[in-house]
Every structure is written in structure tokens, then in C-alpha cells.
Amino acid sequence: MSTTAYDRLVGIVAKLHDTPAERFTPEATFAELDVDSLTMVEISIRIERDLGVTVHDSELRPTLTLADAAELIDARQAA
């Protein structure tokens, strides 16, 4: 069974926040998760390193949900 982009994204954010992945929902926004701009940069770097796709930190807006970010990753992986 493969791991989805959403699962991997949640893993990245959970590790950076040192928070259990169960706290996250697809509808949660980065702002609701208290993700600051420095963490957005780190998330962007880890997405590129771990998932092999480039998502600039400027694309990871505070109002973006985890589900929307995962869709962006999926779209980049499919391209």
C-alpha cells in the first residue's frame, strides 16, 4: 500500500511541530496549525527532499488547507 501525498505532508508537518499526526485534519489550514513563515520554508524544503517535487514556500499560504497542499503536491508529481 502506498503512502499518499497527504499522509507524507502530515508526517512532515507533525515532525516539525513535534505533534502527533492524529491532531491534523485535511481541512486544517497552516494558520490554524500555527505554522509560521520559517516553518513554511522548512516544509517546502522537506517536500522537495522527501517527495521529489518543488513547492515554493510562497505557494504554501497560511489559508491553504493540508488537503489543498497535498493536491498541489499530487499535481506536481503527476507532471
C-alpha positions, 0 to 999 in steps of 0.5 A, spaced: 500 500 500 502 506 498 503 512 502 499 518 499 501 525 498 497 527 504 499 522 509 507 524 507 505 532 508 502 530 515 508 526 517 512 532 515 508 537 518 507 533 525 515 532 525 516 539 525 511 541 530 513 535 534 505 533 534 502 527 533 499 526 526 492 524 529 491 532 531 491 534 523 485 534 519 485 535 511 481 541 512 486 544 517 489 550 514 497 552 516 494 558 520 490 554 524 496 549 525 500 555 527 505 554 522 509 560 521 513 563 515 520 559 517 516 553 518 513 554 511 520 554 508 522 548 512 516 544 509 517 546 502 524 544 503 522 537 506 517 536 500 522 537 495 527 532 499 522 527 501 517 527 495 521 529 489 517 535 487 518 543 488 513 547 492 515 554 493 514 556 500 510 562 497 505 557 494 504 554 501 499 560 504 497 560 511 489 559 508 491 553 504 488 547 507 493 540 508 488 537 503 489 543 498 497 542 499 497 535 498 493 536 491 498 541 489 503 536 491 499 530 487 499 535 481 506 536 481 508 529 481 503 527 476 507 532 471 
